[in-house]
Amino acid sequence: MSRYEKAPHPFVIEPPLEKKQVYGPDDEIIFNLILVGRAAEYLPYFIYSFDELGKKGIGSDRGKYELKKVFAITDSQPAYGNIIYSSETKMLHRFETSNLCLAPEEMKSYTTSPLFITLDFLTPVRIVYQGQLVLQLEFHILLRNLLRRLALLYYFHCDGDPSVINFKALIEEASKVKVTESNLRWHDWERYSSRQDTKMKLGGFKGHITFSGNLSEFTPYLNAGEVLHVGKGTTFGLGQYRIVS
């Protein structure tokens, strides 16, 4: 891990999956915040930051908002079923966290044995391989990026030991997995950087891709990627996908 200059941010902000980009008074936005490892202990600071940000305003026009409610979504709680903070009380209630295991010996219990798997990339995915942004995605390229991200999060934010994962063997096996169908397309996307006071172009690919082969040992990592995303720009929601079959 010493060759990596930066640790990945231990959080992901998932914006709503809708085309709407302009919100007016009385409109509501529901977004997801995923905290990794020790970052869960800092949830009160995230809530405070989002609340203060709403008062100062966001975007180029500094649109203001009010943080209304925060829900905890865990293995035992359905989506939006457990309110842990509201603007009315300004109190944060106790909440549970979900475990995402990356230890190989424990991950075996989560392993399935599909011969085909289809991924639906919901937000632009920016994967760099050999110095170039990828559009023609191969499975081993996807796995390389995913393993790197999971290992760094595991090491820096969860006190884990990624050396127990046999990366070389996994990548060699991943090179045998083939693409059977792909409709990936490039999607241009912009974001406004208040720090740089400019718009930034951050395009990536979206769409479906189906892989075939012996996928059993890869399914736990792909499941983890559903939660933690893959590629660059994951902090603000890029690289989100769903396993559809």
C-alpha positions in Angstrom: 0.0 0.0 0.0 3.0 2.3 0.3 3.0 3.1 -3.4 -0.4 4.8 -3.2 -0.1 8.5 -2.5 -3.7 9.0 -1.5 -6.3 7.0 0.4 -9.8 6.9 -1.1 -12.5 9.0 0.6 -14.6 6.8 2.9 -17.9 8.0 1.7 -20.1 8.0 -1.4 -22.9 10.5 -2.2 -25.5 9.0 -4.5 -27.7 11.6 -6.1 -31.2 10.8 -7.3 -31.2 8.8 -10.6 -33.3 11.3 -12.5 -32.7 13.6 -15.4 -34.1 16.6 -13.5 -31.3 19.2 -12.9 -33.3 22.3 -11.8 -35.2 22.3 -8.5 -37.6 25.0 -7.3 -39.1 25.9 -3.9 -41.0 23.0 -2.2 -39.2 20.4 -4.4 -37.6 17.5 -2.5 -34.4 15.7 -3.2 -33.7 12.3 -1.7 -30.1 11.1 -2.0 -28.0 8.4 -0.4 -24.9 8.8 1.7 -22.7 5.7 2.2 -20.1 5.8 4.9 -17.3 3.2 5.0 -15.6 1.8 8.1 -14.6 4.4 10.8 -16.4 7.1 8.8 -19.7 5.9 10.2 -18.6 7.4 13.5 -18.6 10.8 11.9 -22.2 10.8 10.7 -23.1 13.7 13.1 -20.5 15.9 11.3 -21.9 14.9 7.8 -25.4 15.8 9.0 -24.1 19.1 10.3 -22.2 19.8 7.1 -25.2 19.1 4.9 -27.3 21.3 7.1 -24.9 24.2 7.0 -24.4 23.8 3.3 -28.1 24.2 2.8 -28.0 27.6 4.5 -25.1 28.8 2.4 -26.4 27.5 -0.8 -25.2 25.1 -3.5 -24.6 25.3 -7.3 -23.5 28.3 -9.3 -26.6 30.2 -8.2 -26.2 29.3 -4.5 -29.7 27.7 -4.2 -30.6 27.2 -0.5 -32.3 24.2 1.0 -33.3 22.7 4.3 -32.1 19.2 5.5 -35.4 17.7 6.6 -34.8 14.1 7.6 -32.1 11.4 7.7 -33.0 7.7 7.5 -30.7 4.8 8.4 -30.9 2.0 5.8 -29.5 -1.3 7.1 -29.9 -5.0 6.7 -32.6 -5.1 9.3 -34.3 -1.8 8.3 -36.2 -1.2 5.1 -35.5 1.9 3.0 -36.7 5.1 4.7 -38.2 3.2 7.5 -36.0 4.4 10.3 -35.7 8.2 10.9 -32.6 9.0 12.9 -32.6 12.8 12.5 -35.1 15.4 11.7 -35.0 19.2 11.3 -37.8 19.5 13.9 -35.9 18.0 16.8 -32.3 18.5 15.7 -31.5 15.3 17.6 -29.6 12.3 16.2 -30.8 8.9 17.4 -28.8 5.7 17.6 -28.5 3.7 14.4 -27.2 0.4 13.2 -24.5 -0.2 10.6 -24.4 -3.0 8.0 -21.4 -5.3 7.5 -19.8 -5.8 4.1 -17.2 -8.6 4.5 -14.1 -8.7 2.4 -12.2 -11.4 4.3 -11.8 -14.3 1.7 -12.6 -17.1 4.1 -15.8 -15.5 5.2 -16.9 -14.3 1.7 -17.3 -17.9 0.5 -20.7 -18.1 2.2 -21.9 -15.2 0.0 -20.6 -16.8 -3.2 -23.0 -18.0 -5.9 -22.2 -19.8 -9.2 -23.6 -17.9 -12.2 -22.5 -18.7 -15.7 -23.7 -15.3 -16.9 -24.0 -11.9 -15.2 -25.3 -8.6 -16.5 -24.3 -5.3 -15.0 -26.4 -2.1 -15.5 -24.2 1.0 -15.1 -26.5 3.7 -13.8 -24.1 6.7 -13.6 -21.1 7.5 -15.7 -18.2 5.1 -15.1 -14.6 6.4 -15.5 -12.2 3.5 -15.5 -8.6 4.1 -16.5 -6.5 1.2 -17.9 -3.0 1.7 -19.2 -3.4 5.4 -19.0 -6.6 5.6 -21.1 -10.3 6.0 -20.2 -12.0 2.8 -21.1 -15.2 2.4 -23.2 -14.7 -1.2 -24.5 -14.8 -2.8 -21.1 -13.3 -6.2 -20.4 -14.0 -8.2 -17.3 -10.4 -8.2 -16.0 -10.2 -4.4 -16.4 -13.4 -4.0 -14.3 -12.1 -6.4 -11.7 -8.7 -4.8 -11.4 -10.3 -1.4 -10.7 -12.8 -2.9 -8.3 -10.3 -4.9 -6.3 -8.0 -1.9 -6.0 -10.8 0.3 -4.7 -12.0 -2.4 -2.2 -8.5 -3.1 -1.0 -7.7 0.5 -0.4 -11.0 1.1 1.5 -10.5 -2.1 3.5 -6.9 -1.1 4.4 -7.2 2.6 5.2 -10.7 2.8 6.7 -11.5 -0.7 8.1 -8.1 -1.7 9.5 -8.2 -4.7 7.2 -5.3 -6.7 5.6 -5.7 -6.9 1.8 -2.7 -9.1 1.5 -5.0 -12.1 2.3 -6.6 -11.6 -1.1 -4.8 -13.3 -4.0 -5.0 -10.5 -6.5 -2.8 -12.1 -9.1 -4.8 -15.4 -9.2 -8.1 -13.5 -9.3 -7.0 -11.3 -12.2 -5.7 -14.3 -14.2 -9.1 -16.0 -13.8 -10.9 -12.8 -14.7 -9.0 -12.7 -18.0 -10.9 -15.9 -19.0 -14.3 -14.3 -18.5 -15.8 -13.1 -21.8 -18.1 -10.4 -22.9 -21.2 -11.9 -24.6 -23.3 -8.7 -25.0 -22.6 -5.0 -24.6 -24.5 -1.8 -25.2 -22.2 0.5 -23.3 -22.3 4.1 -24.6 -20.4 7.3 -23.7 -22.2 9.7 -21.6 -21.0 13.3 -21.3 -21.5 14.8 -17.8 -20.7 18.0 -16.1 -20.4 19.1 -12.5 -19.9 22.6 -11.0 -16.9 23.0 -8.8 -17.4 25.7 -6.3 -13.8 25.4 -5.1 -12.6 26.1 -8.7 -15.6 28.2 -9.7 -15.9 26.3 -13.0 -17.8 23.5 -14.7 -15.9 20.2 -15.0 -16.5 17.7 -17.8 -16.5 14.1 -16.3 -18.0 11.8 -18.9 -18.0 8.0 -18.7 -19.8 5.0 -20.0 -23.3 3.9 -19.1 -25.5 1.0 -20.2 -25.6 -2.8 -19.9 -22.9 -5.4 -20.3 -23.1 -9.2 -19.9 -20.2 -11.4 -19.0 -20.0 -15.2 -19.2 -17.6 -17.7 -17.7 -16.8 -19.1 -14.2 -17.9 -16.1 -12.2 -18.4 -17.7 -8.8 -15.4 -16.3 -7.0 -16.0 -12.8 -8.3 -19.6 -12.4 -7.2 -18.8 -11.2 -3.6 -16.6 -8.4 -5.0 -19.2 -7.5 -7.6 -21.8 -7.4 -4.8 -19.5 -5.1 -2.8 -19.1 -2.8 -5.9 -22.8 -2.4 -6.1 -22.6 -0.6 -2.7 -19.2 1.2 -3.1 -19.1 1.9 -6.9 -16.1 1.5 -9.2 -13.8 3.8 -11.1 -13.1 7.5 -10.6 -15.4 10.1 -9.1 -17.2 7.7 -6.8 -17.3 10.2 -4.0 -20.1 12.1 -5.8 -21.9 9.1 -7.3 -20.1 8.1 -10.4 -19.5 4.4 -11.1 -22.8 3.2 -9.7 -24.1 -0.1 -11.1 -26.7 -2.8 -10.4 -26.4 -6.6 -11.0 -29.6 -7.3 -12.9 -29.0 -11.0 -13.6 
